[in-house]
Amino acid sequence: MLKFLIFCLIGLSVFGYTFPYDGDVLVLNDNNINAAIKQYDYLLVEFYATWCGHCKQFAPEYSQFATQVKDAGQPFIVAKLNGGDQEKQAMNRYKVSSFPTIILLIKGHAVPYNGDRSANGLMNFVTQALEDKLVRIDEIDDVYKFLSDNNLSLLYFIKDLQQPELQIYSLAAKIFPNLKFGYTTSAYARKLYDVDEGQIVLFRTFEERRKEFTDQLTLEKLTNFLYENSTPSFEELDNKSYASIFNKNTPALILFWNQQSQETKDVLKLIAPNIKKRITVVSVYSDNYMVNQVTSHLFINTPTFPSLYYYKTTNEVYKFQGQITVENVMRFVHEANNGKIKRKQKSQPIPNQTSNVLKVVGDTFDELVLNSKKNILVQFCQTSNSKCYEPEFEDLAEELKKNDNLVLGQIDLSYNDLDNVNIENYPGFKLYIPKVTSNPINFDQEFSKENLYEFIKQNVQLTYRDKEQNKNKSDL
């Protein structure tokens, strides 16, 4: 009881809000994350799941790192949030789709961490992220050089160094580490670039070469301006746009095209500026070195050119059907956003059968399971949450391989979608009986090879090609 009270009260803040701690790690949830963001400028958050094997392995390292941060008096808080079991609002807010995911929140704005899971890696990441990113430029030659050396640069034309808005500008620089932030007090520079005192201008090498920030300077408004204007409205996919889309779960229209279908790019170029605030638009040429990576994310086994996909999240992908025109594509996006068309079903490529367990994927489930002439016991796994007991299932399949009346199959629901199949706990098992496959028999006991075999005996009359083996397998 005393330990529980200490756990709950140790997070008492000077503002009167109590945060729970696990050791030196602040525990976040959907109810307290907004309060934490208001109270702490910098939060390093691990999104984890209790069932995730990688999370369990990383937990001691992360806990030790939190203690190092506390002892060193670092200006950020180490936190964690259980997004795999309950806290779904925060998961959706920061577009977290895998575990563990580590994000640095700067005033609530996310800067993802993609390094190795080590205390040193985390410390280097946060230290670099919190460094002052502003470049002071007062000589006009330096202004020229700053703008010519960077494809994308932001320049703040300030009156003097005491301008309080510089603090907001500095925070924005930390949120956009790949964008160069400069400021100048040069009156000559203001005159040369025809801007007013206090003006912020984004200089870029694509589309309109300069975009002026004309709103009142707040962190929210400046970051929104930069999110909207720091990337082209339409571009060929590269490492940067790939990471933005698939690592951050950014909605995107993705066009696959080749030399014979160049005109489809013109259609997307017309659409892109109108939807850029909400959806990234990219093209993938047939010989783009990232074709295989993209098709893997979209669960496309054989891409066709041209073809168009709308990626909303990892679990929500839509395939465009019909002629690629401005009107048709805009209607397609609207219908996908409003639930009027079905999402594309995920399926792994059809595998070669190399074991006693029949490997099933989304595209073969109807043929191999629902239309099977034999009884088929299917193991539903999720390798993404480390709850697949494949070795024991393989052993059982080996011992039953000579029977004529039963097939053991397996499908991974991390990478394959199935309509009307609900699994509450993994691994899940369902026995499909020919002609009554719409009502499979659920295996509801604790998983073990012995329990599974008893379940089979109760529901299937096993027959064997080798009569010597048609006997009780009680020694399994």
N, C-alpha and C positions, 0 to 999 in steps of 0.2 A: 504494500500500500504506500509506504514512504517513498519507494523508488518511483512509483507512478506519479505521485505528487511532485517530486523533483523534476521528473520528465516533463510535466505539464507547465510548471511554473518558472523553469529556468529561462524561458524566452521572454519574460516580462520586460517591456521596453519603457523608455522614458515617456513615451506617448500613451502608456497605459494599455497597449494591446499585447496580449499574451500569445506567444508563438510556442508550439511544442518543439522540443529538440530531441534528437536521438544521438546521444553523445554531443559532438560539436556540430552536427548537421541539422539545420533548421528543417522541420517537416512541413511541407506545403500541401494544400488541398484546394479544391475548387472554391471553398468558402473563405480562405484566408489569403489567397495569392494576391488579390488586389490590394489588401492592406499592406502586405510585404513590399509590393512594388512602390507604394506611396512612401513607405518608411525607409526603404533602402534603395539608393541609386543603382547599386550593382549587386545582382544576385546571380550566382552560378548555380544552375539547377540541373540535377540529373533526373530525367524521366525514366522510371524503372518499372518492372513488374516482378511480383514475388515468385512467379513461376519461371522467370527467365534465367537460364543457366549462366549466361554471360554477366548478368546483373549480380548474381550471387558471388561469382568469382571476383568481380570488381569491387564489391561492397567494402571489404577491409581496406583496400587501397584508397577508396574515396573517403572513408572515415578517418584514416590516418592523414590524408591531405587536409581535411577540414580542421584537424587539430593543429597542423603546421601553419595554416592560414591564421587561425586564432592566436597562436603563440607569437607569430610574426607581426601581428597588428595590421594585417592587410586591409585595405579599404573596401572589401567586398565580403558578402555572406555566402557560405556554401550551404546549399539546400538540396532537397530531393522531393520528388512527387511521385506517388504510386499511380501511374497512368494506365497500367495494364489491367488493373482490377476494378477501379472505381472512379477515378477523377477524370471523366471524359471531357468536361468543358475546357479545361486547360490543355488537354491533348489536342482538341480540335482547334483551339485558339492559336497554338504554336505549330500546328500541322505536324505533329509527331506521329510517325508510322512504324517505328521500330524501337527496340530496347537493347541496351541503354542508349538514350539520346541526351547529349549534354549541350545546354544553351546558356550563354551569358545574357542576362536581361539587363539592359541599360535603360533605366526609367521605363521598363516594360517592353522595350524594343529588343528583338531577338538577334543575337550574333551567334551562329552555330559553331560548335567545336567539332572538328573532323580529325583531330590528331589521335595519337595512341592513348590508351587508357592507363596513364601513369601519373603520379603526383608531379613529376618534373614537367611532363608535357602540359598538364593543366596549368601549372604555375607560370610557365613560359607564355602560354596562350593569354591568360588573364593579364599578366604584366604588360605584354605588348599591346593588348586591346585597350588598356587604361592609360597608356602613354599619351602625352600631348601630341596630337597629330597636326596641329596648325603650323603653317609656314608664314612667317612675317616677311612681306616683300614691300620695300619702300622705294627702291630705285627702279626707274622705268625699264632699264635693261633687264633687271631681274624679273619684272613682270612679264616681259616678252618671253624670257627663257622659261619661266614657270608654265606659261600657257602653251608654248611650243613643245615642251618636253612631255606633256601629258595628253593622252587622247580625251580625257575627261577630267575637268578641273573646275572647282568652285572658287570664286573670288569675291570677298566681302570688302566693299569700299567704305571703310569706317572713318569717322571724324577723328577719334583719338583712342588711345589704348584703354581708357577708363570706361568705354562703352559697355554697359552691363550685359547687353545681348551677346557679347563674345562668349559668355559662359554657355549659352544655348548652342551657339555655333560650334563650340569645342565638343560638346556632348554629341552632336550630330556627326562630327568627324570620327568619333569612336564607333558609332553605329555603322558607318560606311568605310571600313578600312581600305577598300580598294579604290576609293575616290580621293583625289588630292584636294585638300582644303587650304586656301591661302587667304590672307587679308592684307590690306594696304591702306596707309593713311595719305598716300600721294594724291594731292589735288590735281597734278598733271595727268595722272592715270585716269582719274574720274573724267577729266575733260576729254582725254584722248578716246576713251571708250564710251563717251556720251552717256554717263550715268549720274544719278543723284547721289548725294551723300547718304550712306546707310543702305545702298542698294547691294543685293546679292545676285551674281550672274553665274549661270552654269555654262561653261564653254565646252563644246563637244565637236567631234569630227564626223558626225553623221546627221542626216536630215537638217533641221534648222540648227545652224552652228552655234547659236547662243539662245538660252532661255532665261528670262529674268524672273526672279522670285519677287512677286509684287504684294504678297499678303503680309499681314502682321507677323512678326517673327516670334513663333512659338516652336518648341521642339516637334510637336505633332504636325504642324503645318509644313515645316521645313522637311521633315522626313517623308511626308506624303509627296511633296514636290519632287524629292530626289528619287523615290521609288518609281514615280511616274515618268521621269524624264532622263534618268541616267542610263537607260538602255534603248536601243533602236526599237521602233514599233514592229519591225519585221527583220529577221536575220537568219542566216544559215546557222544551224546548231553547232556549237563548239563546247569546249570544256566548261566555260563560264555559264552559258545558258543552260547546259545540261545539269550542272550542280544547282542552279537556281530553281529549275523545274522539279527535278526528281529528289534532291536532298531536302528541299524546303516544301515540297508538295504544292508548287505554284500552278494554278490552272493554266493549261496551254492548249492551243491548237497546233497540231504537228502534221505537217504536210510531207509525204514521201513523194519525190519526183525524180524524173530522169530527163535526158536530153529531148526525148520525144514528147514530154509533157510540161515544157517550160511555161506555157500559157497559164497553167494553174497557179504559178507563183504570182502572176499579175493580179489574179482574183484576190489572193490573200493579202497582197500589198494594199489593195483598196479597203479591205476590211480592217486591217491591223490598227490604224490610228483610231478607229471608232470604238474598239474594245480593249485598248491597251491598259486602261486603268484596272481592268478586271482579269484579263486573260493575256498571257504571253503568246505571241505567234512566231513560230519558227519553221524552217524548212529543212529537210534532210535529203541531200542529193544521194543518188543510188550508190556512189562510190565514197561517200562520207565514211571516215574511219570509225565513226561512232554508231553506224547503222545497227550493228548487232546488240550494242548496249541498250539502245532505245527500244528496239523490237522486244528485247527481253523484258523491259519494264512494262511494255504495253501488252505482253503476252501474245505477240504476233509470231506465228511459227514461220510463215513465208510471206514477206512483205510484197505488195504489188505497187506498181508505179503508173499513174499517180494514185494515192489513197490518202485519206484525211482522218485523223483521230482527235477527239477532244479528251484530254487528260484532266480530270478534276482532282482526283486523289489516287493513291495506289489501288484502292478498291473500287474506283469509279472511273471507267474508261468507256467512251462511246465511239462507235465507228460510223462515219458518214456514209450514207448510201445515196447514189444518184449522181447527177452531173454537178460538177463543182462550179457554181455560180455564186455571185454575191448574195442574191436573194435566198438561194437554197441553203447556203452555209449559215447565214444569219438566222434562218428559221430553225436549222438543226441545233445551233447553240441555244436558242430560246427554249426549244422543246426539251433538250437535255437538262437545262437548268430548272425546268418546271415539271420534271418527272413524267413527261409525255412519251418518251422513248425508253426502251430497255437498254441498260448498260451492257457493254460487251462482256461476255462470260470469259473468265480466265481459264486457260488450259496450258499445261506444259506440252512440249512436243511429244508425239506418240513414241514411247520408248521401245527398245528391243527387249524382249522377255528373256532374262538371263538367270532367273532364280525360280524357286518353287512357289513364290508368292507372285500372283498375277498383278503387275503394275498397271493401275488404272489412272487415266487423266480425264479432265473435263470432257474432252471431245470423244472419248471412248466409253464413258460411263453407261450411256444407254445401251450401246451394243454389247459390252462385256458383262454388265450387271443386270440391267432391267430386262434385256432380251436373252439372257443366258438360259440354256436348257438344263443346266445343273443348278443345284443349290450353291450359293456363293456367300461366304462369310467375308465381309468387307471391314477392314480396319481403317478408320478415319483418323489421320494424324495431322499434326501441325508441327513441322520441323522448326518453324520460327519461334515456337515457345518451348522447345526441348521436351515435348511430351510424346515422343514416338518410341515405342518399345519394339523396334524392328528385330533385334536378334532373337528374342523369345518367340516372336511370331514366325520368324523364319524356321526356327527349330520345330515348331508345331507343323508347319507346312512340309518340312522334310519327312516327318514321321507319318504324315497322312498322304503323301504324294501318290501312292499307288491305289487310292480309292477311286471309284468310278462316279461317285455321286456328289462330291463336294469339291469346290475350288476355294482357296484362300486368296483374297485380293487385298490390295492396299491403295489408298489414294491420299495425297497430301493436300489438305485444304488451305495451306498457306499459298499455294500456287494454282489451285483449281477451284472454280466456282461450280456449285451445284444448286439448282432450284429445288426447293421443298425438302432439303435435307438439313435437319437441325441437330447439332451435336452440343450437348451441354458441358461434357467433360472429356478431356483427351487423355489417352486414345479412346475413341468410341468404336463400338462394334455393332453391326447390324447383319442379321442373317436374311438373305433374300431367297425366297422359295419360288421356283418357276410358276408363272401364271398368277401369282399373288404378290408380285414385287411392289405393288403400291402400298403394301402393309407389312414391311419387314419386321422381324422379331428382334427386339433390342436385348443386348447383353448388359445386365444391370449390376453384375457382381464386381467385386474387386478384381482387377486384372491380374491373372497369373495363367501360365500355360495349362495348369491342371484344371482351374475353374473353367477356362475356355473350352477345354476338351469335354468336360462334363456337360456343358451347355450344348455342344454339338451333338453329343450322344442322345440328349433329351429331345432334340428336334429334327435330327437327320438319321435316316437308316443308311449307315455306311455300307457300301459293297466294295469288294476288292477284285482286281484282276487276278491276283495271286490268292487262291483259296486258303493257303497256309496262313495268310495274314488276316483273314476274316475272323478275328477273335477279339476278345475284350482287351482294350489297350490301357488297362488300369495301371500299368507301370509307367505311364507317361508322367 
